[in-house]
Amino acid sequence: MKNLLKSAFLVLTVFLMTNTAIAQKTNQKAVIKTTLHCDHCKECETCGLKFKTEMLKIKGVKMYELDDKKMTFTIYYNPKKTTLQAIKEGIAKLGYDADEVKATSEGIASLDGCCKA
């Protein structure tokens, strides 16, 4: 009986580890060029809050990093839930360019004056 329980536990452990490894491989990374118009966007009360909350609301985005010196977003996303184009359009709706996708006028209007183009 103990051997049966040990075997079942071992099989379950291997199964969970395999599923975790497969799930981690489904996330992809993309670097998206943007344009920032001030030197404090990440700390700005309005714009910084958007980075902290709204970026992760874009469907499929798991994590992001903003490099304000290089003016890039590094996005980690699940390609089963979204496309890179959809992420760029989500960023544009927040008021920021995302590669070839330009910021929407509504998104720009929601930014603080110093962060607008």
C-alpha positions, 0 to 999 in steps of 0.5 A: 500500500505504501509503495502504491501511494509513493508511486501515485505521489511520484506520478502526480509530482512529475505531472505537475512539474511537466505542466508548469514547465509547459505553461512557462514556455507559452509566454513570449517576450517582445520589445516595443519602441515607444515615445516618452515626452517627459523625463518622469513618466514612470513617477508621474501621478497620472501616467505612472499609475497607468503603467502600474495598473492599466498595462496589466489589464491588457489581455494576455500581458503577464508582465512588462518593463518600461525602460524610459532611457531607451524608450521601450516596453519589454512585454511578457505575454501569453500568445494563446490569449492575445496577439502582439498587435492587440498589445500594441493597440492597447498601449496606443489607447493608453496614450503611447506609441507602440512601434508603428501603432500611434497613440490614440487621441483619446489616450493622449488626452488622458495624459498629464500635460507634461507627458503629452506630445 
